[in-house]
Amino acid sequence: MDKPNRIWYIMARCLSGEASDAEREELMGYIQNDVGVQQQYEIMSRLWQEDMHQHTDQDEDVSEEERQNVTRILQMAQVQQSLEDDDEGEATERTLVRRPSRIKRFIYITSGIAATILSVWLYNRNTTAVVPQVDNKQIVAAQNGTRTRAILPDGSTVWLNAGSTISYEADFDGPLREVKLEGEAYFDVKKDKTKPFIVHANGINIKVLGTAFNVKSYPSDKTIETTLIRGLVQLSHEGKTDEKPIYLHPNEKIIVNRIFPADKSSNVLQAKNAFEVIKLDTSTGKDYIETAWVNNRLAFRGESFETLAEKLQRWYNVDIIFEDEEVKKLNFNGSFENETVTQAFKALAVATPFTFKIKGHEIYVGSAK
């Protein structure tokens, strides 16, 4: 069976509850290495949970040819799998040919939105990705070069910037809604006073009830930044229940200096010059630099080339190698939206001269002659 058909088949078996442990592990591997597969799984998961008749009514504008295309792909995958099972002398009562299973229902409802499913095989800058459960933990990841959106169990929405990951209990079953973040994410949290929402970010806890905010906390960052758009958030040091929390109000950003290596015994937020609260620049309305990435725009202001390089590496999925230490000190203002990596570096070099050579995924940067 070729790879695309194999992936479709395993997805159907996982969603129907008929997959073996080996098949679930196989699907996890595909999803972790391919954001396109992440997209497919999330859409198929939603389809599986909704009534198939509802989809049939809603998708009458989908052509019969498109319906048949997807049905044929899934059926071919399952027939091929049946043949392989027979060749190996395995029991075949689970296959579509010998015994109709819940996968047959999956084929039916999936074919009803053929155009949507077929289109998500492609890589996009904006993706919707949910990874299967691991020990009741749900994991959502955005690879370098992509941005990802997901709906959490409580209906809250989270956008993940490039190179970011969140994990959480698959059903939020408990007194708290807890999410662990590595990287950068924008949260739009549904209000629930009975169940606070907490983001754990490298030793700092951000607690909210219902609000919209951005958290930037990549493992290599020297700071943790939280930007509040609306509502109220409370920051505290993880494990320090006796520590006085810090409150953030709308249009404010807090920058917390991290301690390397992380020392859980220290009061990070109580140390001298441990954090800074600043007001956001509202001169351009709600178009904040801190959250521009949610709208596919990489914005920067007064940043050194060394700092900007980290963002560019994640944004374009490249490696930047400085051939001159002095170049790291150059400062830049601007933004990129639809520019290719070549166009972006040409624009930067015009603003502040430097030389660069692009070799595959590596970019070598030096001083201007």
Secondary structure, DSSP 8 states (H G I E B T S, - for coil): --HHHHHHHHHHHHHHT---HHHHHHHHHHHHH-HHHHHHHHHHHHHHHS-HHHHHHHTTTS-HHHHHHHHHHHHHHHHHHHHHHHHTT---TTSTTTS--HHHHHHHHHHTTHHHHHHTTS--SEEE--EEEETTEEEEEE-TT-EEEEE-TTS-EEEE-TTEEEEEETT--SSSEEEEEEEEEEEE----TTS-EEEEETTEEEEESS-EEEEEE-TT-SEEEEEEEES-EEEEETT-TTS--EEE-TTEEEEEE--SS--TTS-GGGSTT-EEEEE---TTTT--TTTGGGGT-EEEEEEEHHHHHHHHHHHHT-EEEES-GGGGG-EEEEEESS--HHHHHHHHHHHS-EEEEEETTEEEEEE--
